[in-house]
Amino acid sequence: TFIEGLYNYGLFLTFGVAALVYLALSMIFSGATEPTGEPDRGREPETA
Protein backbone atom coordinates (compact mmCIF):
# COMPACT_ATOMS: atom_id res chain seq x y z
CA THR A 1 0.00 0.00 0.00
CA PHE A 2 0.95 3.66 -0.11
CA ILE A 3 1.60 3.73 3.64
CA GLU A 4 3.90 0.70 3.45
CA GLY A 5 5.77 2.22 0.51
CA LEU A 6 6.13 5.51 2.35
CA TYR A 7 7.40 3.67 5.43
CA ASN A 8 9.99 1.75 3.40
CA TYR A 9 11.04 4.94 1.61
CA GLY A 10 11.41 6.77 4.91
CA LEU A 11 13.44 3.89 6.31
CA PHE A 12 15.87 3.92 3.37
CA LEU A 13 15.93 7.73 3.43
CA THR A 14 16.85 7.71 7.12
CA PHE A 15 19.74 5.28 6.61
CA GLY A 16 20.81 7.16 3.47
CA VAL A 17 20.96 10.49 5.28
CA ALA A 18 22.79 8.88 8.20
CA ALA A 19 25.36 7.42 5.80
CA LEU A 20 25.85 10.77 4.04
CA VAL A 21 26.28 12.57 7.36
CA TYR A 22 28.79 9.94 8.51
CA LEU A 23 30.79 10.25 5.29
CA ALA A 24 30.68 14.05 5.46
CA LEU A 25 31.89 14.11 9.07
CA SER A 26 34.63 11.57 8.35
CA MET A 27 35.86 13.67 5.41
CA ILE A 28 35.73 16.87 7.48
CA PHE A 29 37.64 15.37 10.41
CA SER A 30 40.15 13.60 8.15
CA GLY A 31 40.59 16.88 6.25
CA ALA A 32 41.30 18.66 9.53
CA THR A 33 44.17 16.27 10.29
CA GLU A 34 45.21 15.64 6.67
CA PRO A 35 44.96 18.83 4.55
CA THR A 36 45.32 16.76 1.37
CA GLY A 37 42.33 14.62 2.31
CA GLU A 38 44.39 11.53 1.45
CA PRO A 39 45.46 9.90 4.74
CA ASP A 40 46.92 6.90 2.89
CA ARG A 41 49.26 9.03 0.77
CA GLY A 42 52.91 8.54 1.70
CA ARG A 43 52.38 5.07 3.14
CA GLU A 44 52.57 3.42 -0.27
CA PRO A 45 55.94 3.38 -2.06
CA GLU A 46 55.93 5.76 -5.03
CA THR A 47 57.56 3.10 -7.22
CA ALA A 48 54.47 0.88 -6.93
GROMACS elastic network, one bead per residue, 0.5 to 0.9 nm:
[ bonds ]
;  ai    aj funct       b0    kb
    1     4     6  0.52476   500
    1     5     6  0.62043   500
    1     6     6  0.85682   500
    2     5     6  0.50666   500
    2     6     6  0.60217   500
    2     7     6  0.85053   500
    3     6     6  0.50365   500
    3     7     6  0.60739   500
    3     8     6  0.86192   500
    4     7     6  0.50072   500
    4     8     6  0.61807   500
    4     9     6  0.85065   500
    5     8     6  0.51356   500
    5     9     6  0.60261   500
    5    10     6  0.84780   500
    6    10     6  0.60027   500
    6    11     6  0.84757   500
    7    10     6  0.50925   500
    7    11     6  0.61106   500
    7    12     6  0.87206   500
    8    12     6  0.62732   500
    8    13     6  0.84335   500
    9    12     6  0.52475   500
    9    13     6  0.59259   500
    9    14     6  0.84818   500
   10    14     6  0.59496   500
   10    15     6  0.86282   500
   11    14     6  0.51807   500
   11    15     6  0.64508   500
   11    16     6  0.85447   500
   12    15     6  0.52216   500
   12    16     6  0.59073   500
   12    17     6  0.85288   500
   13    17     6  0.60298   500
   13    18     6  0.84319   500
   14    17     6  0.52974   500
   14    18     6  0.61508   500
   14    19     6  0.86198   500
   15    19     6  0.60718   500
   15    20     6  0.86093   500
   16    19     6  0.51163   500
   16    20     6  0.62270   500
   16    21     6  0.86217   500
   17    20     6  0.50533   500
   17    21     6  0.60742   500
   17    22     6  0.84822   500
   18    21     6  0.51456   500
   18    22     6  0.60981   500
   18    23     6  0.86203   500
   19    22     6  0.50459   500
   19    23     6  0.61429   500
   19    24     6  0.85117   500
   20    23     6  0.51179   500
   20    24     6  0.60101   500
   20    25     6  0.85340   500
   21    24     6  0.50224   500
   21    25     6  0.60602   500
   21    26     6  0.84713   500
   22    25     6  0.52242   500
   22    26     6  0.60688   500
   22    27     6  0.85701   500
   23    26     6  0.50857   500
   23    27     6  0.61128   500
   23    28     6  0.85438   500
   24    27     6  0.51864   500
   24    28     6  0.61231   500
   24    29     6  0.86404   500
   25    29     6  0.60425   500
   25    30     6  0.83330   500
   26    29     6  0.52629   500
   26    30     6  0.58852   500
   26    31     6  0.82472   500
   27    30     6  0.50947   500
   27    31     6  0.57798   500
   27    32     6  0.84622   500
   27    37     6  0.72415   500
   28    31     6  0.50068   500
   28    32     6  0.62036   500
   28    33     6  0.89134   500
   28    37     6  0.86779   500
   29    32     6  0.50034   500
   29    33     6  0.65915   500
   29    34     6  0.84484   500
   30    33     6  0.52786   500
   30    34     6  0.56537   500
   30    35     6  0.79602   500
   30    37     6  0.63169   500
   30    38     6  0.81947   500
   30    39     6  0.73100   500
   31    35     6  0.50828   500
   31    36     6  0.68021   500
   31    38     6  0.81381   500
   31    39     6  0.86437   500
   32    35     6  0.61824   500
   32    37     6  0.83437   500
   33    37     6  0.83585   500
   33    39     6  0.85467   500
   34    37     6  0.53319   500
   34    38     6  0.67017   500
   34    39     6  0.60647   500
   35    38     6  0.79539   500
   35    39     6  0.89412   500
   36    39     6  0.76462   500
   36    41     6  0.87000   500
   37    40     6  0.89995   500
   38    41     6  0.55143   500
   39    42     6  0.81690   500
   39    43     6  0.85914   500
   40    43     6  0.57690   500
   40    44     6  0.73457   500
   41    44     6  0.65889   500
   42    45     6  0.70641   500
   42    46     6  0.78745   500
   43    46     6  0.89310   500
   44    47     6  0.85668   500
   44    48     6  0.73841   500
   45    48     6  0.56721   500
